[in-house]
Amino acid sequence: MILAKQPESVTALDDLGRVRLSKSFFMREFLYSEVANLHGIPNIPDDPDLAVAVGKRLCEELLEPLHATFGKVVIRSAYRSCAVNGFCNEQQRAKKKGYTCASNEANFAGHIWDRRDANGLAGATACIVIPWFADRYENGEDWRALAWWIHDHLPYSSMYFFPRLSAFNISWHEEPAKRISSYIEPKGCLTKPGMDNNTGSHAEWYAGFPELAVQSA
């Protein structure tokens, strides 16, 4: 069941949470937010239809292949309402610790799934941890190994890696940017269109990784 307007009752919100985005993922797990919980700000889409539509693409094209190949995918942060993201960004600009949200406009078609970006395009972002790789990262594996594996195998738009557990933002977008950046050394942009390393195989980085698994319907 998909709703045409923001849920205004427990039943309606429960129905939205039960929407199955892909074989392994339901909408409910993408709505959790520490900021929303701590400050009592509803993290509910204004446009559930758009949020579900882009959530399906994110899950089916990116998260399901990762789940099938590496096992469990942990959702750290995903959908944010404009109210939640806007509050978080205000706290960040006030230099409050623990708040790391960009502006609402910068997050349209990113963490804010139910708003199109300035070009009228849709997208969705989730911050995830892959335990299979987190264990390897803790033992010294370079974050770029996973970054290049995804770059070579999946139709992502952007990725941004973080030091704790090698968590990373991964985005689906109607016009993929094919850009990877990181807060882990070496910090900054690893690749983007126009750089020599944006095309071709990077298999030397991920020797010993499993082959991309094709999950049955």
Summary of the structure (lengths in Angstrom):
residues: 217
radius of gyration: 17.2
end to end distance: 20.3
largest distance: 52.0
contacts: 656
relative contact order: 0.13
helix: 40%
strand: 15%
